[in-house]
Amino acid sequence: FNANDASGAGGLGADQLTVACVGAHPLGVVTGVYIRDSAEIFDFMAIDEDAVAEQARVVLEDSSVQVFKVGFCGNPETLSVVAQTCSDYAQVPVVAYMPNLSWWDEEQADAYQDAFLELMLPQTTVLVGNHSTLWRWLLPDWSNSKSPGPRDLARAASEKGVPYVLVTGIVQADQHIENALATPMTVLATERFEHIDAVFSGAGDTLSAALAALLAAGTDLEAASLEALNYLDHCLDSGFRPGMGHVVPDRLFWAHGEDEDDSTEV
């Protein structure tokens, strides 16, 4: 479940490309449409929640689904449909991604995040999000002088029923970026990467889709998290700028030949 992004930076198209690259078959349900380019999101157009429900119903009656990946659903009504669908297939793990909604009207963003807390998190197996986004959302009243760690965020998510949180973008003093898979009790896995001096669009969708695909293929959660993070790091390292805005992860980095000139021949 995700919105369409015509820029190709994130959204459903990026999910489908990522899932296919990692080795699974994507079944994409459109939840809405971003109006955006590679630099910014201008608006969002929701799809009627009944249309979302029907897309999901038909494909689920036809195919055996191994994992649900939930991206941006646009409004509480659609979130309710998605959450109910996941509840109806309670044996299927759910990877849910919370994007940065700073582009959106504050009232709409707050209503969406409140609905996600109440409706989606009780169905979620792994919550994925950037450290700063999860901090503002899950711990808005945090007063400690030290920023919350992965276990703090996992503890807040667990209050709504989430067993695992994959936290990305934790900035370290040495300018490396740390990422951690955590529960309220422990940090299960960590991966550190060098900071890339660029602004990316679509990193979170790429990571969460890769994780979902790896879980669908039967990889255990800790190994899948590390492999998905390494896939994302390669995508970012090979990122490109298709327009005049942000850098987009290159999900097909692995398909390029060593000789760039050869790879452009038809």
Legacy VTK file of the C-alpha trace (Angstrom):
# vtk DataFile Version 3.0
C-alpha trace
ASCII
DATASET POLYDATA
POINTS 266 float
0.000 0.000 0.000
1.465 3.345 -1.032
0.778 6.524 -2.974
1.954 7.040 -6.537
4.896 9.401 -7.020
5.299 10.551 -10.613
8.834 11.818 -9.934
10.031 8.266 -9.277
11.727 9.332 -6.054
9.536 7.281 -3.751
5.993 5.984 -3.541
4.519 2.888 -5.108
6.722 2.854 -8.197
9.861 2.938 -6.068
8.431 0.180 -3.869
7.727 -2.047 -6.852
11.160 -1.518 -8.374
12.864 -2.188 -5.035
10.853 -5.318 -4.290
11.583 -6.720 -7.741
15.300 -5.927 -7.425
15.510 -7.682 -4.074
13.798 -10.759 -5.471
10.080 -10.747 -4.682
6.924 -10.025 -6.680
5.202 -6.725 -5.782
1.418 -6.412 -5.650
0.843 -2.653 -5.584
-2.287 -1.048 -4.148
-2.508 2.692 -4.895
-3.650 4.781 -1.918
-3.412 8.209 -3.560
-1.323 10.452 -5.777
1.474 12.835 -4.855
1.667 16.053 -6.851
5.401 16.532 -6.755
8.674 16.861 -8.604
12.168 15.842 -7.558
12.488 18.883 -5.286
9.262 19.063 -3.280
5.759 17.769 -2.663
3.119 20.304 -3.660
-0.052 18.416 -2.829
-1.626 15.016 -2.330
-4.819 13.619 -3.861
-6.425 10.762 -1.953
-8.186 7.855 -3.627
-11.589 6.844 -2.304
-11.091 4.322 0.474
-13.572 1.910 -1.123
-11.364 1.813 -4.222
-8.355 1.018 -2.032
-10.309 -1.750 -0.296
-11.400 -3.271 -3.615
-7.866 -3.235 -5.047
-6.634 -5.127 -2.010
-9.568 -7.537 -1.835
-9.249 -8.707 -5.426
-5.497 -9.284 -5.350
-5.591 -10.971 -1.935
-8.261 -13.398 -3.093
-6.050 -14.317 -6.052
-2.525 -14.429 -4.585
-0.793 -15.734 -1.485
0.759 -12.680 0.173
3.793 -13.108 2.435
4.217 -9.547 3.776
2.303 -6.273 3.804
4.296 -3.082 3.253
2.397 0.054 4.278
3.630 3.407 3.038
1.723 6.696 2.834
-2.046 6.194 2.901
-3.139 9.826 2.779
-5.963 10.056 5.302
-7.497 8.306 8.332
-10.250 6.711 6.243
-7.788 4.898 4.017
-5.644 3.990 7.013
-8.709 2.350 8.530
-9.189 0.237 5.383
-5.525 -0.771 5.290
-5.464 -1.604 9.000
-8.614 -3.715 8.655
-7.099 -5.575 5.710
-3.971 -6.347 7.720
-6.122 -7.452 10.644
-8.062 -9.830 8.380
-4.726 -11.464 7.456
-3.248 -11.404 10.947
-0.747 -14.165 10.130
0.975 -11.922 7.548
3.758 -9.656 8.921
3.385 -5.904 8.379
6.256 -3.529 7.600
4.971 0.026 8.126
6.885 3.164 7.164
6.231 6.619 8.619
7.512 9.304 6.205
8.434 12.876 7.031
5.190 14.869 6.711
6.663 18.341 7.207
5.507 19.276 3.672
1.852 18.811 4.630
-0.665 21.013 6.395
-0.006 20.626 10.118
-3.606 19.787 10.993
-3.803 17.092 8.315
-0.429 15.652 9.313
-1.440 15.481 12.969
-4.734 13.762 12.132
-2.910 11.251 9.933
-0.278 10.447 12.542
-2.905 10.103 15.274
-4.824 7.647 13.095
-1.633 5.749 12.311
-0.975 5.399 16.039
-4.429 4.099 16.820
-5.236 2.059 13.715
-2.023 0.943 12.034
0.500 0.407 14.814
-1.520 -2.362 16.517
-1.206 -4.310 13.237
2.475 -3.497 12.650
5.300 -6.009 13.015
8.195 -3.680 12.121
7.915 0.110 12.177
10.484 1.856 9.958
11.339 5.537 10.170
13.998 8.188 10.402
15.164 8.977 13.935
14.015 12.596 13.877
10.616 11.741 12.375
9.921 8.973 14.907
11.113 11.212 17.743
8.718 14.051 16.854
5.861 11.622 16.316
6.217 9.021 19.069
7.846 11.142 21.777
6.586 14.719 21.260
6.968 15.546 24.960
10.523 14.211 25.295
12.303 16.431 27.830
15.594 14.614 28.380
18.649 16.626 27.333
19.893 13.555 25.499
18.042 12.565 22.338
16.005 9.332 22.540
17.761 6.140 21.508
16.332 3.275 19.459
15.075 1.495 22.579
13.235 4.638 23.713
11.459 4.829 20.372
10.782 1.091 20.417
9.314 1.433 23.900
6.939 4.165 22.729
5.904 2.093 19.696
5.432 -1.026 21.814
2.754 0.766 23.814
0.656 0.514 20.657
1.620 -3.107 20.028
4.680 -2.842 17.754
7.324 -5.485 18.620
10.187 -4.096 16.468
11.361 -0.680 15.275
13.994 -0.047 12.598
15.386 3.427 13.281
17.491 5.122 10.615
19.535 8.297 10.363
20.945 8.476 13.890
23.736 11.038 13.489
26.941 10.166 15.321
29.675 12.484 16.566
32.090 11.179 13.926
29.556 12.076 11.189
28.698 8.468 10.534
25.024 7.488 10.361
23.840 4.692 12.625
20.770 2.558 12.016
19.323 0.153 14.552
16.739 -2.606 14.826
15.403 -2.413 18.373
12.856 -3.696 20.834
12.026 -2.028 24.152
14.501 -4.385 25.838
17.475 -4.467 23.473
19.091 -3.349 20.234
19.126 -6.438 18.031
21.264 -5.168 15.171
23.120 -2.013 14.160
24.767 -0.834 10.964
26.889 2.279 10.463
27.541 4.077 7.198
29.515 7.100 6.183
27.452 10.263 5.841
26.703 11.126 2.198
26.597 14.882 1.627
23.368 15.045 -0.391
19.621 15.429 0.125
17.773 12.270 -0.919
14.134 11.585 -1.701
12.767 8.066 -1.403
15.274 6.509 0.992
12.657 5.402 3.523
10.410 3.783 0.931
13.432 1.988 -0.506
14.510 0.603 2.858
11.061 -0.500 4.003
10.265 -2.113 0.647
13.592 -3.964 0.621
12.954 -5.198 4.158
9.472 -6.397 3.229
10.795 -8.257 0.186
13.526 -9.978 2.172
11.066 -11.051 4.856
8.745 -12.357 2.130
11.628 -14.470 0.837
12.041 -16.071 4.262
15.044 -14.153 5.610
14.969 -13.754 9.395
14.327 -10.248 10.696
17.825 -9.364 11.927
19.519 -10.551 8.751
16.832 -8.949 6.585
17.282 -5.612 8.360
21.038 -5.597 7.828
20.723 -6.701 4.214
18.060 -4.062 3.511
20.248 -1.365 5.077
23.214 -2.424 2.957
21.040 -2.421 -0.156
19.909 1.124 0.692
23.489 2.255 1.274
24.466 1.037 -2.196
21.390 2.729 -3.682
22.324 6.030 -2.059
25.993 5.728 -2.946
24.956 5.337 -6.604
22.214 7.945 -6.367
21.499 10.307 -9.244
19.664 13.579 -9.818
16.975 13.085 -12.501
15.727 16.659 -12.320
16.652 19.929 -10.657
15.856 18.761 -7.140
16.976 16.035 -4.766
19.058 12.952 -5.388
17.128 9.722 -6.000
18.404 6.303 -4.837
19.544 4.118 -7.719
17.716 0.869 -6.991
19.292 -0.685 -10.086
22.898 0.031 -9.065
23.685 -3.685 -9.307
22.703 -3.843 -12.992
25.210 -1.273 -14.246
28.312 -2.459 -16.043
31.746 -1.490 -14.798
32.332 0.520 -17.968
29.741 3.298 -17.945
30.155 3.896 -21.693
29.350 0.252 -22.422
26.242 0.383 -20.232
24.728 3.154 -22.374
25.023 1.272 -25.655
21.798 -0.008 -27.220
LINES 1 267
266 0 1 2 3 4 5 6 7 8 9 10 11 12 13 14 15 16 17 18 19 20 21 22 23 24 25 26 27 28 29 30 31 32 33 34 35 36 37 38 39 40 41 42 43 44 45 46 47 48 49 50 51 52 53 54 55 56 57 58 59 60 61 62 63 64 65 66 67 68 69 70 71 72 73 74 75 76 77 78 79 80 81 82 83 84 85 86 87 88 89 90 91 92 93 94 95 96 97 98 99 100 101 102 103 104 105 106 107 108 109 110 111 112 113 114 115 116 117 118 119 120 121 122 123 124 125 126 127 128 129 130 131 132 133 134 135 136 137 138 139 140 141 142 143 144 145 146 147 148 149 150 151 152 153 154 155 156 157 158 159 160 161 162 163 164 165 166 167 168 169 170 171 172 173 174 175 176 177 178 179 180 181 182 183 184 185 186 187 188 189 190 191 192 193 194 195 196 197 198 199 200 201 202 203 204 205 206 207 208 209 210 211 212 213 214 215 216 217 218 219 220 221 222 223 224 225 226 227 228 229 230 231 232 233 234 235 236 237 238 239 240 241 242 243 244 245 246 247 248 249 250 251 252 253 254 255 256 257 258 259 260 261 262 263 264 265
